[in-house]
Amino acid sequence: MTQSLKSRRPGGFLPLGGFGLLSSFLLVVAIGFFTFFLTTCIAIFALLFWNTLGRHTVDYADSYLYVGLPAGAVALVVAFFVLGWLWFRSKTQ
């Protein structure tokens, strides 16, 4: 066995680890931005089909405010706690 396989702990939930503080912070921000833009894109296309097929007049700015912003904020907070916990665990062990 190689040294890296010996030092690996079995039973870990996520195979994440070894991130520094700056790397963890950048990952948290990237996850928040990615979630915001992905959910906003999906919401805009959903509103496009909703407005076209149903002859509705829902404003597309609602997709930013009611879908993208809450999803991005939730993903940012969850990623902060998960990656912060992983960073803390790696520093204490």
PAZAPA-4460 file (N, C-alpha, C; in steps of 0.05 Angstrom, whole numbers, plus 32768, in hexadecimal, padded with zeros to 4 digits):
% residues 93
    n_x    n_y    n_z   ca_x   ca_y   ca_z    c_x    c_y    c_z   seq   type   mol
   8010   7FE8   8000   8000   8000   8000   8011   8019   8000     1      M     A
   8007   802D   7FF3   8016   8046   7FF4   8010   8056   800D     2      T     A
   8020   806A   8012   801D   8079   802A   8002   8088   802B     3      Q     A
   7FF8   8092   8014   7FDF   80A1   8014   7FC8   808F   801A     4      S     A
   7FC9   8075   8013   7FB3   8063   8019   7FB3   805B   8036     5      L     A
   7FCA   805A   8042   7FCB   8053   805F   7FC1   8069   8070     6      K     A
   7FC5   8082   8068   7FBD   8098   8079   7FA0   80A0   8075     7      S     A
   7F93   8094   8062   7F77   809B   805C   7F65   808E   8071     8      R     A
   7F52   809E   807C   7F40   8093   8090   7F28   8087   8082     9      R     A
   7F20   806F   8088   7F08   8063   807B   7EEF   806E   8088    10      P     A
   7ED9   806D   807A   7EBF   8075   8084   7EBA   8092   8084    11      G     A
   7EC9   80A1   8076   7EC4   80BE   8074   7EAC   80C3   8062    12      G     A
   7E9C   80D7   8068   7E84   80DD   8059   7E8B   80E9   803D    13      F     A
   7E9C   80FD   803D   7EA5   8109   8025   7EC3   8106   8022    14      L     A
   7ECD   80FF   800B   7EEA   80FD   8008   7EF8   8117   8004    15      P     A
   7EEF   812B   8014   7EFB   8146   8012   7F0E   8149   802A    16      L     A
   7F22   8158   8025   7F35   815D   803B   7F4E   8169   802F    17      G     A
   7F5E   8174   8040   7F77   8180   8037   7F74   819B   802B    18      G     A
   7F5D   81A7   802E   7F5A   81C3   8024   7F63   81D6   8039    19      F     A
   7F71   81EA   8031   7F79   81FF   8043   7F62   8212   8048    20      G     A
   7F67   8226   8058   7F52   823A   805E   7F4A   824A   8046    21      L     A
   7F5D   8253   8036   7F57   8262   801E   7F49   8251   8009    22      L     A
   7F52   8238   8006   7F45   8226   7FF3   7F28   8221   7FFA    23      S     A
   7F23   821C   8014   7F08   8218   801E   7EF7   8230   8019    24      S     A
   7F01   8247   801E   7EF2   8260   801A   7EEB   8264   7FFC    25      F     A
   7EFE   825F   7FEB   7EF9   8261   7FCE   7EE5   824D   7FC4    26      L     A
   7EE6   8235   7FCF   7ED2   8220   7FC8   7EB6   8228   7FD1    27      L     A
   7EB4   8234   7FE9   7E9A   823D   7FF3   7E8E   8252   7FE1    28      V     A
   7E9F   8265   7FD9   7E95   827B   7FC7   7E8E   826F   7FAC    29      V     A
   7E9E   825D   7FA2   7E98   8251   7F88   7E7E   8241   7F88    30      A     A
   7E7A   8232   7F9E   7E61   8223   7FA0   7E49   8235   7FA1    31      I     A
   7E4B   824B   7FB0   7E35   825F   7FB2   7E2F   826B   7F97    32      G     A
   7E43   8274   7F89   7E3F   8280   7F6E   7E34   826C   7F5A    33      F     A
   7E3F   8254   7F5A   7E35   8240   7F47   7E18   8239   7F4D    34      F     A
   7E11   8236   7F66   7DF5   8230   7F6C   7DE3   8247   7F64    35      T     A
   7DEB   8260   7F6A   7DDB   8277   7F62   7DD6   8278   7F44    36      F     A
   7DEC   8275   7F34   7DE8   8278   7F17   7DDA   8260   7F0B    37      F     A
   7DDE   8248   7F16   7DD0   8231   7F0B   7DB2   8232   7F11    38      L     A
   7DAB   8238   7F29   7D8E   823A   7F30   7D81   8251   7F22    39      T     A
   7D8F   8267   7F1F   7D84   827E   7F10   7D7F   8277   7EF3    40      T     A
   7D92   8269   7EE7   7D8F   8261   7ECB   7D77   824E   7EC8    41      C     A
   7D75   823B   7ED9   7D5E   8228   7ED8   7D44   8237   7EDC    42      I     A
   7D43   824A   7EEF   7D2B   8259   7EF4   7D24   826B   7EDC    43      A     A
   7D37   8277   7ECF   7D31   8288   7EB8   7D26   8277   7EA1    44      I     A
   7D31   825F   7E9C   7D26   824E   7E88   7D0A   8244   7E8F    45      F     A
   7D06   823F   7EA9   7CEB   8236   7EB1   7CD7   824D   7EAD    46      A     A
   7CDF   8266   7EB4   7CCD   827C   7EAF   7CC9   8281   7E92    47      L     A
   7CDD   827C   7E82   7CDA   827F   7E65   7CC4   826D   7E5A    48      L     A
   7CC5   8253   7E62   7CB1   8240   7E5A   7C95   8247   7E66    49      F     A
   7C95   824F   7E7F   7C7C   8257   7E8D   7C6F   826E   7E7F    50      W     A
   7C7F   8283   7E79   7C74   829A   7E6B   7C6B   8294   7E4F    51      N     A
   7C7A   8284   7E41   7C74   827E   7E25   7C5C   826C   7E22    52      T     A
   7C5C   8256   7E31   7C47   8242   7E2D   7C2D   824A   7E3B    53      L     A
   7C2F   8259   7E51   7C17   8260   7E60   7C0E   827C   7E5B    54      G     A
   7C1C   828B   7E4B   7C16   82A7   7E45   7C14   82B8   7E5E    55      R     A
   7C27   82B3   7E70   7C2A   82C2   7E89   7C3E   82D9   7E85    56      H     A
   7C3F   82EB   7E98   7C51   8301   7E96   7C62   8304   7EB0    57      T     A
   7C6E   82EE   7EB9   7C7F   82EF   7ED0   7C9A   82FC   7EC9    58      V     A
   7CA3   830E   7EDA   7CBC   831C   7ED5   7CD4   8309   7EDA    59      D     A
   7CE7   830A   7EC8   7CFF   82F9   7ECA   7D11   8300   7EE2    60      Y     A
   7D0F   8318   7EEC   7D1F   8321   7F03   7D16   8312   7F1C    61      A     A
   7CFE   8306   7F1C   7CF6   82F6   7F33   7D07   82DD   7F36    62      D     A
   7D12   82D4   7F21   7D23   82BC   7F23   7D3C   82C1   7F33    63      S     A
   7D47   82D9   7F31   7D5E   82E0   7F41   7D57   82E3   7F5E    64      Y     A
   7D41   82F1   7F63   7D3A   82F8   7F7F   7D2F   82E0   7F8E    65      L     A
   7D1D   82D1   7F82   7D0F   82BC   7F90   7D1B   82A0   7F8D    66      Y     A
   7D2D   829C   7F7A   7D39   8281   7F76   7D57   8282   7F7A    67      V     A
   7D65   8293   7F6A   7D82   8293   7F6A   7D8E   829D   7F84    68      G     A
   7D84   82B2   7F8F   7D90   82BE   7FA7   7D8C   82AB   7FC0    69      L     A
   7D74   82A1   7FC5   7D72   828E   7FDC   7D82   8275   7FD8    70      P     A
   7D82   8269   7FC0   7D91   8250   7FBC   7DAF   8255   7FBF    71      A     A
   7DB9   826B   7FB4   7DD5   8272   7FB7   7DDD   8277   7FD4    72      G     A
   7DCB   8284   7FE3   7DD1   828A   8000   7DD1   8270   8010    73      A     A
   7DBE   825F   800B   7DBD   8245   8019   7DD6   8234   8013    74      V     A
   7DDD   8233   7FF9   7DF5   8223   7FF2   7E0E   822F   7FFE    75      A     A
   7E10   8249   7FFF   7E27   8257   800B   7E2A   8250   8028    76      L     A
   7E14   8251   8037   7E14   824B   8054   7E1B   822E   8059    77      V     A
   7E0E   821C   804A   7E13   81FF   804D   7E30   81F8   8046    78      V     A
   7E39   8203   8030   7E55   81FD   8028   7E69   8209   803C    79      A     A
   7E62   8220   8048   7E74   822C   805C   7E76   8219   8074    80      F     A
   7E60   820F   807E   7E61   81FD   8095   7E6E   81E2   808F    81      F     A
   7E68   81D7   8078   7E74   81BD   8071   7E92   81BF   806D    82      V     A
   7E9A   81D2   805C   7EB7   81D5   8057   7EC6   81E0   806F    83      L     A
   7EB8   81F1   807E   7EC5   81FB   8097   7EC9   81E5   80AB    84      G     A
   7EB5   81D3   80AD   7EB8   81BC   80BF   7ECE   81A9   80B6    85      W     A
   7ED0   81A4   809C   7EE5   8193   8092   7F01   81A0   8096    86      L     A
   7F03   81BA   8093   7F1C   81C8   8098   7F23   81C6   80B6    87      W     A
   7F0F   81CB   80C7   7F14   81C9   80E4   7F1C   81AE   80EC    88      F     A
   7F0F   8199   80E2   7F17   817E   80E9   7F33   8177   80E0    89      R     A
   7F3B   8181   80C8   7F56   817B   80BF   7F6B   8189   80D0    90      S     A
   7F64   81A0   80DB   7F77   81AE   80EC   7F79   81A2   8108    91      K     A
   7F64   8196   8112   7F64   818B   812D   7F6E   816F   812F    92      T     A
   7F71   8162   8118   7F7A   8145   8119   7F96   8143   8110    93      Q     A
***
